[in-house]
Each structure stands twice: as structure tokens, then as C-alpha cells.
Amino acid sequence: MTTTTHTDTLSRVTDLQTYIAEGRIMEAMDEFYAPDVSMQENTDPPTVGLAANIEREEGFLADIAEWQAFEVLSVAAAGDTAFVESRSKFKTVDGTEVDSVQVSRSVWKDGKIVDERFYHQ
């Protein structure tokens, strides 16, 4: 098992946030997520596997009519674990305005996320 260093993890996390800010979210799925990744929203059951998470993400993106802002507020990394606080503003296809702050915790192995959980209201 390869352990990711703080510098490697921080670099990968920073690169991932750049992809997201540039709207390259689906591209990021292939670049930054392991085939067996587990992703979880708050206390919902996790979605396991890259294919299932790509499908979930496509559904989320299909509901967005307009991205208005994405901002990274803070980042921390130690060993294989990273935390990112970010703010997203967008309008959904039904006209709902969303302004959300969330924290994501990711666990990395060999440069890919193997476990990620999102905390938001």
C-alpha cells in the first residue's frame, strides 16, 4: 500500500478544485476517483463504485441550469486525508436559486479518492 504524502494529497486536492471551478466535473471523476470509490452525502447511504457515482453526478448536473459561482474557502490535508470547505451558487432547471457551503472529507490512495463524504445543510 502506497501512502500519500501531505504534499501529494494537497496537490491533488488543489488540482481537483481547479477542475471543479472550470466546470470539468465529469472529467474530474475519471482523473481523481478510484474505481471502487465510496461517496456519501451527509448521513445518506454511500454510493459505491465509480460508475454509480458518475451516474449520480450526471443526475445532479442535469438539474443545474446555470452555475453562478464556485469558491474554495479553505483546504487542509494530512497524510491521506483532506478537507475542503467550498461555496457553490447555481440555479436549478426549475428556477431555484441555491447558495450552499459544504465541507468534503476525502481519503486518498495512490493519487485517487477512495472515500469521500460531503457535509452540508
N, C-alpha and C positions, 0 to 999 in steps of 0.2 A: 504494500500500500504506500503510495506516494503522499507525503504530507505537503500541503501547500504552505508556502511561507507567507507572512504578513504582507510583504511587498507584492508577491504574486497575486494574492487574493485581492488586495486593494486595487491593483492594476486592472484585473479582470472585472471587478465591480465597477470601476470607473468607465471602462470600455462599454460594459452593458448599459450603463446610464446614458452614455452618448448615443448608442443605438436607439434607445427608447426616445430620447429627446429629438432625434432625427426622424422619428416615425418608422423606424426599421424594426418594429416589434416582432414580426414573423421571422425575419432574418435572424434576429437575436435568439429565437427559440432553438434553431439549429446550431448556432455558434456557441451558446453559453449553457445549454441544458443537457444533462446526461440522458441516455435512452431510458433509464429507469427512474427518472426524476419523480418526486412526490411534491405536489404543490397544494397548499391549503389556504383557504380564506377564513380568517378568524377561527371559529370553532366548527365550521362545516367539515364534513368528511373530506380527507385529501383526495385529489385526483392523481392517480399513479400512472406513470408511463408518458413518454414524450408525445406519442401520437394522440393520446387522450387529452393532454394539456394543450396541444396545438389546436385541437377541435374546440376546446373550451375557450381558448384565447380568440379564435376566429369568431365565435359567437359573441364574445364581449365586443370585439372591434366592429362587428356588423351592426351593433346598436348605437354606434357613435356617428353622428352626423358631422361634427366639427370639433377638432382639437383646438383648444384655445391657449393652453399653457401646460408646460411640464417643467418643474423646477426641483432640483435636488437641494434639500435643506441641510442635510448632514449625512456623513458616512463614517462608519467605524469598522475596522477589521482587526481580527486577532486570530492567528493560525488559519484554520479552515472556515471560520465563521465571519460573516459580515452583516452589518445592519445599515439600512438606508432609510432615511426619512425623506419623503417626497410629497410634492403637491401637484395635483392634476386638475385642470379645468377643461371641461368639454360640454358639448351639447349633444343630447341623445336624439335619435331619429323622431321621437315623439315630442321634442322641443324642451325637455327637461334640462335645466342648467345644473351641472354638477361641479362642485368645488370641493375636492377631497384631499385630506392629508392622510398618508398612511406610512407605516413602518413595515419594512420587509426584513425578515431574517433569512439568510441563505447559508447553507453548508456546502462547501466546495470540495471536490475531489478531482485531482488531475485536470484542473482548469475548467471544470464544468460543475454546474449546480446539481446536487443530488437531492437536496431537500430545501424547500422554500415555504415560508409561511408569511401571510400578509395580515397585518393588524390595522383595522380602520373602523370608523363608525358608519 
